[in-house]
């Protein structure tokens, strides 16, 4: 990050919500330069558009107001999700827990009532098409997935765990992932690698199909 951009970011952190004109005025730069730095910071997820304010001129257009990005501020979703899972699954039998996770996986697999663009897996017959549509759906859910051919059958590689923040406390979510893949592929899957590192150290999970 350049020195000028660091100053803009520090200014936003201190002021919480600012416009390009305020940055230009207080940091001694043109509004064009301020907008340039804001654009890059926003693209990097360090800041985000939080609202619009008055330009102070009669009939003037509203001005964009920027604040720190949610990724920088953090949130309580991991803790909340963990507590909800404890409440939901903590006091039920293993059989009931498995049923709950399977039902949740089915909802994630084909949420056509919530997302009209989700693939309708029940109408897809070809295994190749199912694999392609499964990867598409997994990417919608944040898994950064792909599939690869293998001597013993296809393998699905999940490059990102959307539940990484709570997976150690709730390993049953891996069971939900398996149920999700079973549902979408209409085949049994087996997890053969869990959070292993690739050639540059990024963790990934692998499921064997069939």
WOZI-V718649 format. One record per backbone hydrogen bond with DSSP energy under -0.5 kcal/mol. CO is the residue of the C=O (numbers start at 1). NH is the residue of the N-H. Records with the same first field share a line. If there is no record, write none. Layout:
CO->NH / NH
This chain:
2->6
3->7
4->8
5->9
6->10
7->11
8->12
9->13
10->14
11->15
12->16
15->17
18->66
19->23
20->24
21->25
22->26
23->27
24->28 / 29
30->34
31->35
32->36
33->37
34->38
35->39
36->40
37->41
38->42
39->43
40->44
41->46 / 47
42->45
46->69
48->67
51->65
53->63
57->60
63->53
65->50 / 51
66->18
67->48
69->72 / 73
70->74
76->80
77->81
78->82
79->83
80->84
81->85
82->86
83->87
84->88
85->89 / 90
86->90
89->92
93->97
94->98
95->99
96->100
97->101
98->102
99->103
100->104
101->105
102->106
103->107
104->108
105->109
106->110
110->112
111->114 / 115
115->118
119->121
120->123
121->124
123->125
126->130
127->131
128->132
129->133
130->134
131->135
132->136
133->137
134->138
135->139
136->140
137->141
138->143
139->142
143->160
144->159
146->157
148->155
150->153
154->209
155->148 / 157
156->158 / 207
157->146 / 159
158->205
160->162
161->164
163->166 / 167
166->170
170->173
171->174 / 175
172->176
173->177
174->178
175->179
176->180
177->181
178->182
179->183
180->184
181->185
182->186 / 187
188->210
190->208
193->206
196->204
198->201
202->198
204->196
205->158
206->192 / 193
207->156
208->190
